[in-house]
Amino acid sequence: MNPARRTTALASTAVVLATAGTLLTALPAAAATTCASPVFTRQFFANTAFSGTPKKTDCDSAVDQTWSGAPASGLPSNNFGVRWTVTRDFGSGGPFTFSASGLDGIRVYLDPGTDNARKIDLWKNTSTTVSKSVNVTVPKGKHTLRIDYVNWTGSAKVKFGYTPRTSATADKVKPLAPTGTSVAYDSTTGKAKLTWAKNKEMDLAGYKVYRRLKGDDIWKKLTTTTAGSYTDAPPTTGATYYYEIRSYDRAGNESAGSVDKPVTTADRTAPVIPTGVGVADGQPGVTVSWNAVAGAAEYLVHRRWETDGQDEPVVQVARVSGASWLDTKVEDRLMYSYWVTAVDTAGNRSARSTSTIAERGDWAPSAPTGLTATTQAGTGVTLSWKAPTSPVTRDIGLFRVYRDGLLVDEVGATKTSYTDSGVQQGASYTYTVTAVDTQDQESAPSAPVTGTAPASGLAPAAVGGLRGEINGTDIELAWQRSAEEDVDHYEVHRGVLVDGGWQYELWGEVRQSWVDEPTLYYSHEIYAPQGETVRWAVVAVDEGGNSRLTSGEDFSYITVTEPVA
């Protein structure tokens, strides 16, 4: 029994309203009281009509009180009312007994405001305790109970209770099936843990857990429990089982099954050992193959390096789904042993197969990969690539660079880039790169790439120190040797003025490689000179054929007047 208790309320400031010359004062409002079902919300009224604002609101776990005098502050000792309400989930519902007693009046309602809501009516001023019990069928789901009690005079006493009827003759209503069912299976322990939400039935006795094999219609009862979970250990055969939970009440009624939850059990049976393991040496590695195993989801490949006098470990080197594997991490001129293990979908592993030995030959390296070509302003085309990583080789001696199928240059094994400066500006070329080992075995070419030389800036600088003169009918020129390494030769051009513009004609070439002196010379007879004023130009030409005359850049020249023949 809970006597009336003082509750803490949030007071709000009184509001004074002026209306037609009168003052209406709004009293401070009590804070809202929330009582969790199935606890009752209890309200105290200073009248027997339950009108106006309750003087007090609190929570009461049971309707079972006796008062002498006022039950709460602000209430009179006589002519007061107390109201209890609760809304709760009755689950599947069913037959209940409502019992009420009191001094003075008491009324009990189920879902007040609906038809036939009043279930008990003992509404009279009496000096002796009155009581009544009724059988009520409560529909399934949520419903509201309300108990109204009034005291007119004298002592106050009130009591109410509601209990399910649990005899098999009275209760024919099945409980609701459990909800929120889930199952978690641990393949390591082979155990399945089932959990479910507890039912709202007031007459619930417990739960029954059932299991059946997939494809079988027969359910096997595993246990009866009052808990909300159960752990089962189904046979670890790799088969699938279904679980369901059923509620049962104190009258023996059993609910329908919950939503079936499947579990596929662990498979503890290992696949058979792979057979027919063979090896084939080639490029770019050793191919290991074997016969497929029924039920195997994947295979583990193991390898050992066979050396004289050393106990090398057997290591797993691959996990594959097919029945073969290419080992590109082997080195030339070494021996290796291989084993294969089968693994099924449950992770069971067979024993290792018998070993097979592969003797690695001396193969040319694999082709370089990742070749790229970048236009390098003022320089040419820069190539970059990745050295081959398979098969493993320690004897790459150099890389060969090819332009349009022709060998351009060779670079050391430690370099993976090269700048081709022997290109014609603005022209495009196709490049490949090969790897060459120390036995001069050359790999296949890399994937080709296209590189484009810069549109300008490749021509050698203008020759320095150009000077010359007419000696009889000969032109004699001299200039300084270029310091640029890619200068191949010099071209000598004679220019004449035509319609206001200079037109040049090639008269000769001077190879840079012909002399090592710092000064180079050119002399040529002028045939049938006409006394014209002409230009003699000398331009350096690089290995790619670039010159300042063809690029339109400034070049060196002298102007002379030729004699008259």
C-alpha positions in Angstrom: 0.0 0.0 0.0 1.3 3.4 -1.0 0.1 6.3 1.2 -0.2 9.7 -0.4 3.2 11.2 -0.9 4.3 14.8 -1.5 5.6 15.3 -5.0 7.9 18.0 -6.3 6.3 20.3 -8.8 7.7 22.8 -11.2 6.0 26.1 -10.3 5.2 28.6 -12.9 4.7 32.3 -12.2 1.1 33.2 -11.6 -0.5 35.0 -14.6 -3.0 37.7 -13.9 -5.5 38.4 -16.6 -7.7 41.6 -16.7 -11.2 40.9 -18.2 -14.1 43.3 -17.9 -12.9 44.8 -14.7 -12.3 41.5 -13.0 -9.0 39.6 -12.2 -8.6 36.0 -13.1 -5.5 34.4 -11.5 -3.9 31.2 -13.1 -2.5 29.1 -10.2 1.0 27.5 -10.6 0.7 24.3 -12.6 2.0 21.0 -11.2 4.8 19.3 -13.1 3.7 16.4 -15.4 4.0 13.0 -13.7 4.9 10.0 -15.8 4.5 6.5 -14.3 5.9 3.5 -16.2 3.4 0.7 -16.9 2.2 -1.3 -15.0 2.5 1.3 -12.2 -0.7 3.3 -11.8 -0.9 7.1 -12.1 -2.8 8.4 -9.0 -4.6 11.7 -8.8 -6.2 13.4 -5.8 -9.2 15.6 -6.2 -10.8 17.9 -3.5 -14.3 16.8 -4.6 -16.2 13.7 -5.5 -16.8 14.7 -9.1 -13.1 14.5 -10.1 -13.5 18.0 -11.5 -10.8 20.7 -11.7 -7.1 20.3 -11.4 -5.9 17.4 -9.2 -4.4 18.6 -5.9 -1.7 16.0 -6.3 -0.5 13.4 -8.8 2.0 10.6 -8.1 2.7 7.0 -8.9 1.2 4.0 -7.1 2.3 0.3 -7.6 -0.9 -1.1 -6.2 -4.4 0.1 -5.4 -4.6 -0.8 -1.7 -4.9 2.2 0.7 -6.5 3.1 4.0 -6.7 6.8 5.1 -8.0 8.5 8.3 -8.5 12.1 7.5 -7.2 14.0 4.5 -5.0 11.7 2.3 -2.9 14.6 0.9 -2.2 18.2 1.5 -4.9 20.5 0.3 -7.6 17.8 0.5 -10.5 17.7 2.9 -10.9 14.8 5.3 -14.3 14.0 3.7 -15.8 14.4 0.2 -12.6 13.8 -1.8 -11.9 11.6 -4.8 -8.9 9.5 -5.9 -8.4 8.2 -9.5 -5.9 5.5 -10.6 -5.1 4.8 -14.3 -2.8 2.5 -16.1 -2.3 1.6 -19.8 -0.5 -1.7 -20.4 0.0 -4.4 -23.0 -2.1 -7.5 -22.2 -0.5 -9.6 -24.9 -3.0 -12.0 -26.3 -5.6 -11.0 -23.7 -7.9 -13.6 -22.3 -10.0 -14.2 -19.2 -9.3 -12.0 -16.1 -10.8 -11.5 -12.6 -11.3 -7.9 -11.5 -11.7 -7.6 -7.7 -12.6 -4.3 -5.9 -13.5 -3.4 -2.3 -13.8 -0.2 -0.4 -15.3 2.4 1.9 -17.1 4.3 0.3 -17.7 4.3 -3.5 -15.5 2.5 -6.1 -15.9 2.1 -9.9 -13.7 0.1 -12.3 -13.4 0.8 -16.0 -11.7 -1.1 -18.9 -11.0 1.4 -21.7 -13.1 4.2 -20.3 -15.0 6.1 -23.0 -15.9 2.9 -24.9 -19.1 0.9 -24.8 -19.6 -1.3 -21.7 -16.4 0.2 -20.2 -17.6 0.1 -16.5 -17.0 -3.4 -15.1 -17.6 -2.8 -11.3 -19.9 -0.2 -9.8 -20.0 0.1 -6.0 -21.0 3.7 -5.8 -22.6 4.4 -2.5 -21.9 5.9 0.9 -21.6 3.1 3.3 -20.3 2.5 6.8 -19.2 -1.1 6.0 -16.7 -2.4 3.4 -18.3 -3.4 0.1 -16.6 -5.7 -2.4 -17.2 -7.3 -5.8 -15.4 -9.6 -8.2 -16.2 -10.0 -11.9 -14.8 -12.1 -14.7 -13.7 -10.0 -17.7 -12.4 -11.1 -21.1 -9.7 -8.6 -22.1 -9.0 -8.3 -25.8 -5.4 -8.6 -27.0 -3.1 -5.6 -27.1 -2.9 -2.4 -25.0 -5.8 -1.4 -22.8 -6.5 1.2 -20.1 -7.7 0.5 -16.6 -9.3 3.2 -14.5 -10.4 3.0 -10.9 -12.4 5.9 -9.4 -12.8 6.1 -5.6 -14.7 8.6 -3.5 -14.9 9.1 0.2 -18.0 10.9 1.5 -17.6 10.6 5.2 -15.6 8.7 7.8 -12.7 6.4 7.2 -11.4 5.8 3.7 -10.4 2.4 2.4 -9.9 1.1 -1.2 -8.5 -2.0 -2.9 -8.4 -3.3 -6.5 -6.7 -6.1 -8.2 -6.8 -7.9 -11.6 -5.4 -11.3 -12.3 -5.6 -13.7 -15.2 -7.7 -16.8 -14.9 -5.4 -19.8 -15.5 -7.5 -22.9 -15.4 -7.6 -24.9 -18.5 -11.4 -24.7 -18.6 -11.4 -20.9 -18.4 -8.5 -20.0 -20.5 -8.6 -21.1 -24.1 -6.6 -18.2 -25.5 -3.1 -19.0 -27.0 -0.3 -16.6 -26.0 1.3 -14.5 -28.7 4.2 -16.0 -30.6 7.6 -14.6 -29.4 9.1 -11.7 -31.4 12.6 -10.3 -31.9 14.0 -13.8 -32.4 17.7 -14.0 -33.4 20.4 -16.6 -33.5 24.2 -16.3 -33.5 26.3 -19.3 -34.4 29.9 -19.7 -33.3 31.6 -22.0 -35.8 34.6 -22.4 -33.4 32.5 -23.8 -30.5 29.7 -25.2 -32.7 27.1 -23.5 -30.5 24.0 -21.5 -31.5 22.7 -18.9 -29.1 19.1 -17.9 -29.5 17.5 -14.8 -28.0 14.0 -13.4 -28.2 11.8 -10.6 -26.7 9.8 -11.6 -23.6 6.0 -11.7 -24.1 3.5 -9.3 -22.5 1.2 -12.1 -21.3 0.4 -11.8 -17.5 -0.2 -15.6 -17.3 2.9 -16.6 -19.2 4.5 -19.8 -17.9 7.6 -19.9 -20.2 8.9 -20.8 -23.6 9.6 -23.9 -25.6 12.6 -24.1 -28.0 12.3 -26.3 -31.1 14.7 -27.4 -33.8 14.3 -29.2 -37.1 16.7 -30.3 -39.9 16.3 -28.5 -43.2 14.0 -30.5 -45.5 12.4 -32.3 -42.5 9.0 -31.3 -41.2 9.4 -32.8 -37.7 10.2 -30.3 -35.0 12.2 -31.5 -32.0 11.6 -29.8 -28.6 15.0 -29.0 -27.1 14.1 -27.3 -23.8 11.5 -25.4 -21.7 12.7 -22.2 -20.2 11.5 -19.0 -18.5 14.5 -17.1 -19.8 14.8 -15.0 -23.0 17.7 -17.0 -24.4 19.0 -20.5 -25.0 22.2 -22.0 -26.3 22.2 -25.1 -28.4 24.9 -27.3 -29.8 23.6 -28.8 -33.1 25.5 -31.6 -34.8 28.5 -30.3 -36.7 27.7 -31.9 -40.0 27.6 -28.9 -42.2 23.8 -29.2 -42.4 21.3 -26.4 -41.9 18.9 -26.4 -39.0 15.9 -24.2 -38.3 14.9 -22.9 -34.8 11.6 -21.5 -33.5 10.4 -20.4 -30.1 6.8 -20.9 -28.8 5.2 -19.3 -25.7 3.0 -21.3 -23.3 0.8 -20.0 -20.5 -0.2 -21.4 -17.1 -3.4 -23.0 -18.6 -1.1 -25.0 -21.0 -2.0 -23.1 -24.1 0.9 -22.9 -26.6 1.5 -20.2 -29.1 2.3 -20.5 -32.8 6.0 -20.6 -33.6 8.2 -17.5 -33.9 9.8 -16.7 -37.2 12.1 -19.6 -38.1 15.9 -18.8 -37.8 18.3 -20.9 -39.8 21.8 -22.0 -38.8 24.3 -23.8 -41.0 26.5 -25.8 -38.7 30.3 -26.1 -38.9 31.7 -28.8 -41.1 34.5 -30.7 -39.4 35.2 -33.1 -42.3 38.4 -32.2 -44.2 38.7 -32.7 -48.0 40.8 -35.4 -49.5 44.5 -34.8 -50.3 45.1 -33.3 -53.8 46.7 -35.7 -56.3 48.5 -35.3 -59.6 50.7 -32.4 -58.5 53.0 -31.4 -61.3 55.3 -28.6 -62.3 56.4 -26.9 -65.5 59.3 -24.5 -65.8 58.9 -21.6 -68.2 58.8 -17.9 -68.5 57.8 -16.0 -66.4 58.0 -18.7 -63.7 57.1 -22.2 -62.6 53.5 -23.4 -63.2 52.2 -25.8 -60.5 49.1 -27.8 -61.3 47.0 -30.6 -59.6 43.8 -32.5 -59.8 40.7 -30.7 -58.5 39.3 -32.0 -55.2 35.5 -32.4 -54.8 34.2 -30.0 -52.1 37.3 -27.8 -52.1 36.8 -24.1 -52.2 40.4 -23.2 -52.5 44.0 -24.5 -52.4 47.1 -23.6 -50.4 50.4 -23.9 -52.3 53.6 -24.5 -50.2 57.2 -24.2 -51.4 60.7 -25.0 -50.2 64.0 -23.9 -51.7 66.1 -27.0 -52.1 69.7 -26.3 -51.2 72.7 -28.5 -50.4 73.4 -28.8 -46.7 70.7 -26.3 -45.6 67.4 -27.1 -43.9 65.1 -24.5 -45.6 61.5 -24.2 -44.2 58.3 -25.1 -46.1 56.3 -21.9 -46.5 52.8 -21.2 -47.8 53.2 -19.1 -51.0 49.7 -18.9 -52.5 46.0 -19.3 -51.8 44.1 -19.9 -55.1 40.6 -21.1 -56.1 41.7 -22.9 -59.3 43.7 -26.1 -59.8 46.9 -24.3 -60.9 49.2 -21.5 -60.0 52.1 -19.6 -61.6 55.0 -18.9 -59.3 56.8 -15.8 -60.5 58.9 -15.4 -57.4 61.5 -18.1 -58.2 65.1 -17.4 -59.2 67.0 -18.8 -62.2 69.2 -21.9 -61.8 67.6 -22.9 -58.4 65.5 -26.0 -57.3 62.2 -25.8 -55.5 59.8 -28.4 -54.0 56.0 -27.8 -54.0 53.1 -29.2 -52.0 49.3 -28.5 -52.3 46.6 -28.5 -49.5 42.8 -28.5 -50.2 40.5 -26.3 -48.1 36.7 -26.5 -48.1 34.1 -23.8 -47.5 34.2 -24.5 -43.7 37.9 -24.0 -43.6 38.8 -27.7 -43.1 42.2 -28.5 -44.5 43.4 -31.7 -46.0 46.9 -33.0 -45.3 49.6 -31.8 -47.7 50.1 -33.6 -51.0 53.3 -35.4 -51.9 56.1 -33.1 -53.0 57.2 -32.3 -56.5 60.5 -30.8 -57.5 61.0 -28.1 -60.1 64.5 -27.2 -61.5 64.5 -23.7 -62.6 66.3 -23.0 -65.9 68.3 -19.9 -67.0 65.7 -17.7 -68.6 65.8 -14.2 -70.1 64.3 -11.5 -67.8 60.7 -10.5 -68.1 59.9 -7.3 -69.9 60.0 -4.0 -68.0 56.6 -2.7 -67.1 55.0 0.7 -66.6 56.8 2.5 -69.4 55.8 6.1 -69.7 56.9 8.9 -72.0 56.9 12.6 -71.0 57.7 15.6 -73.2 60.7 17.4 -71.6 60.8 21.1 -72.5 64.1 22.0 -74.0 65.5 18.5 -73.7 63.5 15.9 -75.6 61.4 12.9 -74.5 61.9 11.4 -71.0 61.1 7.7 -70.5 60.5 6.0 -67.2 59.8 2.3 -66.5 59.8 -0.4 -63.7 62.4 -3.1 -63.6 60.9 -6.6 -64.0 60.1 -8.3 -60.7 59.1 -11.7 -62.0 60.7 -14.0 -62.3 63.1 -13.0 -59.6 66.5 -12.3 -61.1 69.7 -10.8 -59.7 71.6 -10.6 -63.0 70.0 -7.8 -65.0 72.9 -6.0 -66.7 71.3 -3.2 -68.5 68.2 -1.8 -70.3 67.9 -1.1 -74.0 65.8 1.8 -75.3 64.2 1.5 -78.7 62.8 4.3 -80.8 60.5 3.3 -83.7 62.0 -0.2 -83.5 65.7 1.0 -83.6 68.1 0.8 -80.7 68.7 4.3 -79.3 70.8 3.6 -76.3 71.6 1.3 -73.4 71.5 2.3 -69.7 72.8 0.6 -66.6 70.7 -1.8 -64.6 70.4 0.6 -61.7 68.6 3.2 -63.9 65.0 3.1 -64.8 64.7 6.3 -66.8 66.3 7.8 -69.9 65.9 11.1 -71.8 66.0 10.9 -75.6 67.5 14.2 -76.8 68.1 12.9 -80.4 64.6 13.8 -81.5 63.2 16.2 -84.0 61.2 18.8 -82.3 57.4 18.4 -82.6 57.8 14.8 -83.9 56.2 11.7 -82.3 57.9 8.4 -81.8 57.1 4.9 -80.5 59.3 3.6 -77.7 59.9 0.3 -76.1 62.4 -0.9 -73.4 63.9 -4.3 -72.9 65.9 -5.9 -70.0 69.2 -7.7 -70.7 70.8 -10.0 -68.2 74.5 -10.6 -67.7 74.4 -13.5 -70.1 73.2 -11.1 -72.7 69.7 -12.6 -72.7 67.2 -10.0 -73.8 63.6 -9.8 -72.6 60.6 -9.3 -74.7 59.9 -5.6 -75.3 57.8 -3.6 -72.9 54.4 -2.4 -73.9 55.0 0.5 -76.4 54.3 4.1 -75.6 54.2 7.2 -77.8 56.4 10.1 -76.9 56.2 13.6 -78.6 59.2 15.9 -78.7 58.7 19.5 -77.6 57.6 21.9 -80.3 60.5 24.2 -79.7 63.7 24.7 -77.8 65.6 21.7 -79.0 67.9 23.4 -81.6 71.5 23.9 -80.5 72.6 27.4 -79.6 73.8 29.8 -82.4 77.4 29.2 -83.2 79.8 31.6 -81.6 82.6 33.6 -83.1 81.5 33.3 -86.8 83.7 35.3 -89.1 84.5 35.1 -92.8 85.7 36.9 -95.9 85.9 36.7 -99.7 89.3 35.5 -100.9 89.3 35.8 -104.6 86.3 33.7 -105.6 86.4 31.7 -102.4 84.3 32.2 -99.3 86.3 31.3 -96.2 84.4 30.9 -92.8 85.5 30.1 -89.2 83.6 29.7 -85.9 83.9 28.2 -82.4 83.2 24.6 -81.7 79.9 24.0 -79.9 80.1 22.8 -76.3 76.7 20.9 -76.6 77.3 17.2 -76.5 74.5 16.3 -79.0 75.7 18.5 -81.9 76.3 16.2 -84.8 77.4 18.6 -87.6 77.2 22.1 -88.9 75.4 23.3 -92.0 76.7 26.1 -94.2 74.0 28.0 -96.1 74.2 30.9 -98.7 71.4 33.4 -98.5 70.2 35.8 -101.2 67.6 38.5 -101.0 64.4 37.6 -103.0 61.4 40.0 -103.0 62.6 41.5 -99.7 63.2 38.2 -97.9 66.3 36.0 -97.5 66.3 32.6 -99.1 69.0 30.1 -98.0 70.6 27.3 -99.9 72.6 24.5 -98.4 76.3 24.6 -99.6 78.0 22.2 -97.3 78.4 20.4 -94.0 81.2 20.2 -91.4 81.1 17.2 -89.0 81.9 18.1 -85.5 83.6 14.7 -85.1 86.1 15.5 -87.8 88.3 17.8 -85.7 89.0 18.3 -82.0 90.2 21.9 -82.4 88.2 24.7 -80.8 87.9 26.4 -84.2 86.2 25.0 -87.2 86.7 26.1 -90.8 84.9 26.1 -94.1 86.0 27.2 -97.6 84.2 27.0 -100.9 84.6 28.5 -104.4 81.8 30.8 -105.6 80.9 29.9 -109.1 80.3 32.8 -111.5 79.9 35.5 -108.8 77.6 38.4 -109.8 78.8 41.0 -107.4 75.7 40.4 -105.1 75.5 41.2 -101.4 74.8 37.8 -99.7 74.7 36.2 -96.3 76.7 33.1 -95.3 75.1 31.3 -92.3 76.5 28.5 -90.1 74.0 26.6 -88.0 74.7 23.7 -85.6 72.5 20.6 -86.2 72.0 18.0 -83.4 71.5 14.2 -83.6 67.7 14.7 -84.0 68.2 17.0 -87.0 67.2 20.1 -85.1 68.7 23.5 -86.1 68.0 27.1 -85.6 67.5 27.6 -89.3 64.6 25.1 -89.4 63.1 26.1 -86.0 62.9 29.8 -87.0 65.2 30.9 -84.1 68.0 33.4 -84.6 71.2 32.0 -86.0 74.7 33.3 -86.8 75.6 34.7 -90.2 77.9 37.2 -92.0 77.1 39.5 -94.8 79.6 39.9 -97.7 79.6 41.3 -101.3 80.8 38.8 -103.8 83.1 39.9 -106.7 82.1 40.1 -110.3 83.4 37.3 -112.4 
